[in-house]
């Protein structure tokens, strides 16, 4: 009797649970032409419920709790949230704000919706929190098919840029062509441009750019647009950043004691147990650091030197920028001044840069005639680390001291 009652209770519970869920048969279409949207995402607002994606006909089937809401999203369309029903048609509207975005391509500007080539756009306000001495470094990981490399040289002077892989054009100069406010250049942007002066960056990646710039565009084109004053607006801006950089090699190097033990063991193994003789470790059964004389005949006390720590330091990068701009109905003008001081993580290396930029655009005869120009004055100075300094720090013997007993550098 108890089994019959329990079975009846479980059956009632199962029927109740089944009644709380519904199977949704839906279709997702575009509001513009009623065409089905393939691969649209459909997600329930109930935690733990399964999601779905539309098929080639824009259809989807999913089981969700009764009374739940479904959120439908698709690239280029505004997301929409609706209440789940057994049969439903969901209409998505295009996101016109994205499609109406203006993109600079060569000598002209086009709407994003009209583009047929491969163009990527990065707005500086999206990467404003990325401190860097070279504005190109801010594109790292943000443009598909674009590879950016750097070795930590102050100011980002060693930044390498590759679009669509390496090319044999121009020998080793595999970098793209830079176009700054319509002026073509192959100079390093890190020496002639401040990140605070840049409004947006467009990357032309396909062969269509060659129709404008010719063979110079074989490795891609990066179009940089600087900031302009807006109509009816007068602004004074000041920006300052302070960034700290540290060094981390990831190499676990031997100290002078460990080095001596390895040397002793290797020598004994290679010479049938014979004990080596060393001016640094003596000639006993075990290595013991000895006081030795440098080339000047001065005693050098035994110690263990971490040469990587000796040549590296915590580096600071400071940037300061002042901007003046004024816009009117018939034109605008702007002036900016920026200073960058970047210490290298290798002692003795640094980079300093001063950028001044003035731009103006004015219209005459009811804006039927326009005249304008850009003037940029740049100054920079760099001290590079000696060639092979980091490699030599790894190879240098840890028992060699930095200073002798008189406090003078060891020769």
C-alpha positions as CSV (number, residue, x, y, z in Angstrom):
1,X,0.0,0.0,0.0
2,X,2.9,2.3,0.9
3,X,4.5,1.6,-2.5
4,X,1.3,2.5,-4.3
5,X,1.0,5.8,-2.4
6,X,4.7,6.7,-3.0
7,X,4.4,5.9,-6.8
8,X,1.3,8.1,-7.1
9,X,3.1,10.9,-5.3
10,X,6.1,10.8,-7.6
11,X,3.8,10.7,-10.6
12,X,2.0,13.8,-9.5
13,X,5.4,15.6,-8.9
14,X,6.7,14.6,-12.3
15,X,3.5,15.9,-14.0
16,X,3.8,19.2,-12.0
17,X,7.4,19.6,-13.0
18,X,6.6,18.9,-16.7
19,X,3.8,21.4,-16.5
20,X,6.2,24.1,-15.4
21,X,8.4,23.8,-18.5
22,X,7.5,24.7,-22.1
23,X,9.2,23.8,-25.4
24,X,9.8,26.9,-27.6
25,X,9.7,26.7,-31.4
26,X,11.0,30.1,-32.6
27,X,12.3,31.9,-35.6
28,X,14.7,34.9,-35.7
29,X,14.5,37.3,-38.7
30,X,15.8,40.7,-39.7
31,X,13.4,43.7,-39.4
32,X,14.8,45.2,-42.7
33,X,14.0,42.4,-45.1
34,X,12.5,39.6,-43.0
35,X,15.5,37.3,-43.9
36,X,16.3,34.6,-41.3
37,X,19.4,35.2,-39.2
38,X,21.7,32.3,-39.0
39,X,23.6,31.6,-35.8
40,X,21.7,34.1,-33.6
41,X,22.2,33.4,-29.9
42,X,19.1,32.6,-27.7
43,X,19.6,32.6,-24.0
44,X,17.2,32.1,-21.1
45,X,17.3,34.4,-18.0
46,X,16.8,31.3,-15.8
47,X,20.1,30.1,-14.2
48,X,21.0,26.7,-15.4
49,X,18.7,26.7,-18.5
50,X,20.2,25.7,-21.8
51,X,20.8,28.2,-24.6
52,X,20.3,27.7,-28.4
53,X,21.5,29.0,-31.8
54,X,19.4,29.5,-34.9
55,X,19.9,27.1,-37.8
56,X,20.2,28.0,-41.6
57,X,16.5,28.9,-41.6
58,X,16.7,31.1,-38.5
59,X,14.8,28.5,-36.4
60,X,15.6,27.2,-32.9
61,X,14.0,24.8,-30.4
62,X,14.6,24.9,-26.7
63,X,12.9,23.9,-23.4
64,X,12.7,26.5,-20.7
65,X,10.8,27.1,-17.5
66,X,7.4,28.6,-18.1
67,X,7.3,32.4,-17.7
68,X,11.0,32.9,-18.3
69,X,12.5,35.5,-20.7
70,X,14.7,34.9,-23.7
71,X,17.4,37.2,-24.8
72,X,18.3,37.1,-28.5
73,X,21.5,38.7,-29.9
74,X,23.2,38.8,-33.3
75,X,26.3,40.7,-34.5
76,X,25.2,44.0,-36.1
77,X,21.8,43.9,-34.6
78,X,20.3,45.3,-31.3
79,X,19.7,42.5,-28.7
80,X,16.1,41.9,-27.8
81,X,14.5,40.3,-24.7
82,X,11.0,38.6,-25.0
83,X,8.8,36.4,-22.9
84,X,9.1,32.7,-23.8
85,X,6.1,31.2,-25.7
86,X,5.5,27.9,-27.5
87,X,5.4,29.5,-30.9
88,X,7.2,32.8,-31.6
89,X,8.8,34.9,-34.2
90,X,11.5,37.4,-33.0
91,X,12.4,40.4,-35.2
92,X,15.8,42.1,-34.6
93,X,16.6,45.6,-35.7
94,X,20.0,46.6,-37.1
95,X,22.4,48.6,-34.9
96,X,22.6,51.7,-37.0
97,X,25.1,53.4,-34.7
98,X,27.7,50.8,-35.6
99,X,26.9,50.8,-39.3
100,X,27.0,54.6,-39.6
101,X,30.5,54.9,-38.1
102,X,32.8,56.8,-40.4
103,X,36.1,55.1,-41.3
104,X,39.0,56.8,-43.1
105,X,40.2,54.7,-46.1
106,X,43.0,56.3,-48.1
107,X,42.0,59.6,-49.5
108,X,38.3,59.4,-48.5
109,X,36.0,58.5,-45.7
110,X,33.3,55.9,-45.8
111,X,30.5,54.5,-43.6
112,X,31.4,51.2,-42.0
113,X,28.2,49.6,-43.6
114,X,29.6,50.5,-47.1
115,X,33.0,48.9,-46.7
116,X,34.0,45.8,-48.7
117,X,37.7,45.7,-47.8
118,X,39.4,44.4,-44.7
119,X,39.6,47.4,-42.3
120,X,40.0,47.4,-38.5
121,X,39.3,50.6,-36.5
122,X,40.7,51.3,-33.0
123,X,39.6,54.4,-31.1
124,X,42.1,55.8,-28.7
125,X,39.4,56.2,-26.0
126,X,39.2,52.4,-25.9
127,X,42.9,52.0,-25.1
128,X,43.4,55.2,-23.1
129,X,44.3,53.2,-20.0
130,X,47.3,51.5,-21.8
131,X,50.4,53.4,-20.9
132,X,53.0,53.2,-23.7
133,X,55.7,55.3,-25.3
134,X,54.7,54.1,-28.8
135,X,51.1,54.5,-29.8
136,X,51.4,51.4,-32.1
137,X,51.9,49.2,-29.0
138,X,48.3,50.0,-27.9
139,X,47.1,48.0,-30.9
140,X,48.5,44.7,-29.5
141,X,45.8,42.0,-29.4
142,X,43.1,44.4,-30.8
143,X,43.5,43.9,-34.6
144,X,43.0,40.5,-36.2
145,X,45.9,39.4,-38.4
146,X,48.3,42.0,-36.9
147,X,51.4,41.0,-34.9
148,X,53.2,43.5,-32.7
149,X,56.5,42.7,-31.0
150,X,58.7,44.7,-28.6
151,X,61.8,44.0,-26.5
152,X,61.3,46.6,-23.9
153,X,63.5,49.3,-25.4
154,X,62.6,52.7,-23.8
155,X,60.0,54.7,-25.8
156,X,59.0,51.6,-27.7
157,X,61.6,52.3,-30.5
158,X,62.1,48.6,-31.2
159,X,58.4,47.9,-31.7
160,X,57.9,45.6,-34.7
161,X,54.6,45.6,-36.7
162,X,53.6,42.9,-39.1
163,X,50.3,42.7,-41.1
164,X,49.4,39.4,-42.9
165,X,52.8,37.9,-41.9
166,X,56.3,38.7,-43.2
167,X,56.9,40.1,-46.7
168,X,60.1,40.1,-48.8
169,X,59.3,43.6,-50.1
170,X,62.0,46.2,-49.2
171,X,64.3,43.6,-47.8
172,X,64.2,43.6,-44.0
173,X,61.8,46.6,-43.8
174,X,58.6,44.5,-43.4
175,X,56.7,47.2,-41.5
176,X,53.5,48.8,-42.8
177,X,53.2,52.2,-44.4
178,X,52.0,54.9,-41.9
179,X,49.8,57.7,-43.0
180,X,49.4,60.5,-40.4
181,X,46.7,63.1,-41.3
182,X,47.2,62.3,-45.0
183,X,51.0,62.4,-44.9
184,X,52.8,59.2,-45.7
185,X,55.9,58.2,-43.6
186,X,58.0,55.2,-42.6
187,X,59.4,56.9,-39.6
188,X,59.0,55.2,-36.2
189,X,55.7,56.6,-34.7
190,X,57.3,56.4,-31.3
191,X,59.6,59.3,-32.2
192,X,57.1,61.6,-34.0
193,X,53.8,61.1,-32.3
194,X,52.3,61.3,-28.8
195,X,49.4,58.9,-27.9
196,X,47.5,61.9,-26.5
197,X,47.3,63.5,-30.0
198,X,45.7,60.5,-31.7
199,X,41.9,60.3,-32.2
200,X,41.7,56.9,-34.0
201,X,43.7,54.4,-36.0
202,X,42.6,52.5,-39.1
203,X,44.4,49.4,-40.3
204,X,44.0,48.6,-44.0
205,X,44.9,44.9,-44.3
206,X,43.9,43.8,-47.8
207,X,45.3,44.3,-51.3
208,X,42.8,47.0,-52.1
209,X,45.0,49.6,-50.3
210,X,47.6,49.1,-53.1
211,X,45.2,50.8,-55.5
212,X,45.8,54.0,-53.5
213,X,49.4,53.8,-52.2
214,X,50.9,51.4,-54.7
215,X,53.8,49.1,-53.8
216,X,54.4,50.9,-50.6
217,X,51.2,49.3,-49.3
218,X,52.5,45.8,-49.8
219,X,52.9,45.3,-46.0
220,X,49.6,47.0,-45.1
221,X,48.7,50.6,-44.2
222,X,48.1,52.2,-40.8
223,X,46.1,55.4,-41.1
224,X,46.4,57.7,-38.0
225,X,44.0,60.5,-37.4
226,X,44.9,63.2,-34.9
227,X,42.5,65.1,-32.7
228,X,40.6,68.1,-34.0
229,X,38.6,70.8,-32.2
230,X,34.9,70.4,-32.4
231,X,32.6,73.2,-33.7
232,X,31.5,75.7,-31.0
233,X,33.8,74.2,-28.4
234,X,36.9,75.7,-26.6
235,X,38.9,73.3,-24.4
236,X,42.0,73.3,-22.3
237,X,43.2,69.8,-21.4
238,X,46.0,68.4,-19.2
239,X,47.0,64.7,-19.0
240,X,49.7,63.1,-16.8
241,X,50.6,59.5,-16.3
242,X,53.2,57.7,-14.1
243,X,54.0,54.1,-14.9
244,X,56.3,51.7,-13.1
245,X,58.0,48.8,-14.9
246,X,59.9,45.9,-13.4
247,X,62.1,43.2,-14.8
248,X,61.4,39.4,-14.5
249,X,63.7,37.0,-16.3
250,X,62.2,33.7,-15.3
251,X,65.7,32.2,-15.2
252,X,66.9,30.5,-12.0
253,X,70.6,31.1,-12.2
254,X,73.3,29.4,-10.0
255,X,74.9,31.5,-7.3
256,X,78.7,31.3,-6.8
257,X,78.5,28.4,-4.3
258,X,76.3,26.3,-6.5
259,X,78.5,27.1,-9.5
260,X,81.6,25.9,-7.6
261,X,79.8,22.6,-6.6
262,X,78.8,21.9,-10.2
263,X,82.3,22.7,-11.4
264,X,83.9,20.4,-8.8
265,X,81.6,17.5,-9.5
266,X,82.1,17.8,-13.3
267,X,85.9,17.9,-13.0
268,X,86.0,14.9,-10.7
269,X,83.8,12.9,-13.0
270,X,85.9,13.8,-16.0
271,X,89.3,13.1,-14.3
272,X,88.7,10.0,-12.3
273,X,88.0,11.8,-9.0
274,X,90.9,14.3,-9.2
275,X,90.5,17.5,-7.4
276,X,90.6,20.7,-9.5
277,X,92.7,23.8,-8.7
278,X,91.0,27.2,-9.0
279,X,92.0,30.8,-8.2
280,X,88.4,31.4,-7.2
281,X,87.6,28.2,-5.3
282,X,91.0,26.9,-4.1
283,X,92.2,23.3,-4.5
284,X,90.5,21.5,-1.6
285,X,88.2,18.5,-1.6
286,X,85.3,21.0,-1.7
287,X,85.1,24.4,-3.4
288,X,85.7,27.3,-1.0
289,X,85.5,30.9,-2.3
290,X,89.0,32.6,-2.1
291,X,90.0,36.3,-2.0
292,X,91.6,37.1,-5.4
293,X,93.3,40.0,-7.0
294,X,91.9,42.0,-9.9
295,X,93.9,43.3,-12.9
296,X,95.0,46.3,-10.8
297,X,96.4,44.0,-8.1
298,X,93.7,45.0,-5.5
299,X,92.1,42.3,-3.4
300,X,88.5,41.3,-4.3
301,X,86.5,39.7,-1.4
302,X,84.6,36.5,-2.2
303,X,80.9,36.9,-2.7
304,X,77.9,35.8,-4.8
305,X,76.7,38.4,-7.4
306,X,73.3,38.3,-9.1
307,X,74.3,40.0,-12.3
308,X,70.7,40.3,-13.6
309,X,69.8,42.4,-10.5
310,X,73.0,44.5,-11.0
311,X,72.1,45.6,-14.5
312,X,68.3,45.9,-14.1
313,X,66.2,48.4,-12.1
314,X,62.6,49.4,-11.6
315,X,61.9,52.0,-14.3
316,X,59.5,54.9,-14.4
317,X,57.7,56.3,-17.4
318,X,56.3,59.8,-17.1
319,X,54.1,61.5,-19.7
320,X,52.7,65.1,-19.5
321,X,50.5,66.6,-22.2
322,X,48.8,70.0,-22.5
323,X,46.2,70.8,-25.2
324,X,44.4,73.9,-26.4
325,X,41.6,73.8,-29.0
326,X,38.9,76.1,-30.3
327,X,36.2,75.3,-32.8
328,X,33.8,77.6,-34.7
329,X,31.3,77.3,-37.5
330,X,33.8,78.2,-40.1
331,X,36.8,76.3,-38.8
332,X,38.9,75.1,-35.9
333,X,42.4,75.2,-34.5
334,X,44.3,73.2,-31.9
335,X,47.7,73.2,-30.3
336,X,49.2,70.4,-28.2
337,X,52.5,70.0,-26.3
338,X,53.6,66.7,-24.7
339,X,56.7,65.4,-23.0
340,X,57.7,61.8,-22.4
341,X,60.5,60.6,-20.0
342,X,61.0,56.9,-20.0
343,X,63.7,55.2,-18.0
344,X,64.8,51.8,-19.3
345,X,64.8,48.7,-17.1
346,X,68.5,48.3,-18.0
347,X,70.6,50.8,-16.1
348,X,71.9,53.6,-18.3
349,X,69.2,53.3,-20.9
350,X,66.5,56.0,-21.3
351,X,64.3,57.8,-23.8
352,X,63.0,61.4,-23.8
353,X,60.7,63.0,-26.3
354,X,59.0,66.4,-26.8
355,X,56.1,66.7,-29.4
356,X,54.5,69.9,-30.5
357,X,51.6,69.8,-33.0
358,X,49.5,72.6,-34.4
359,X,46.5,72.0,-36.8
360,X,43.9,74.3,-38.3
361,X,41.0,74.1,-40.8
362,X,39.0,77.1,-41.9
363,X,36.3,77.6,-44.5
364,X,35.7,80.7,-46.7
365,X,32.8,81.7,-49.0
366,X,30.2,79.8,-47.1
367,X,32.7,76.9,-46.5
368,X,32.9,76.4,-50.3
369,X,36.6,77.1,-50.0
370,X,38.6,75.4,-47.2
371,X,42.2,75.9,-46.2
372,X,44.2,74.3,-43.4
373,X,47.4,72.6,-42.4
374,X,49.3,70.7,-39.8
375,X,52.7,71.6,-38.3
376,X,54.6,69.2,-36.1
377,X,57.9,69.8,-34.3
378,X,59.5,66.8,-32.6
379,X,62.6,66.2,-30.5
380,X,63.8,63.0,-29.0
381,X,66.9,61.6,-27.4
382,X,67.7,58.0,-26.5
383,X,70.4,56.0,-24.7
384,X,70.4,52.3,-25.6
385,X,71.8,49.5,-23.5
386,X,75.1,48.0,-24.8
387,X,74.7,45.2,-27.3
388,X,74.6,41.8,-25.5
389,X,74.3,43.3,-22.0
390,X,71.5,41.0,-20.9
391,X,73.1,37.9,-22.5
392,X,76.5,38.7,-20.8
393,X,74.7,39.1,-17.4
394,X,73.5,35.5,-17.7
395,X,76.9,34.2,-18.7
396,X,78.9,36.2,-16.2
397,X,80.5,34.2,-13.4
398,X,78.6,34.9,-10.1
399,X,81.8,34.8,-8.0
400,X,83.0,37.9,-9.8
401,X,82.4,41.0,-7.6
402,X,81.2,44.4,-8.8
403,X,83.6,46.3,-6.5
404,X,87.0,45.5,-5.1
405,X,88.1,46.1,-1.5
406,X,88.7,49.8,-2.2
407,X,85.2,50.3,-3.5
408,X,86.3,50.6,-7.1
409,X,84.7,48.8,-10.0
410,X,86.4,45.5,-10.7
411,X,88.2,45.3,-14.0
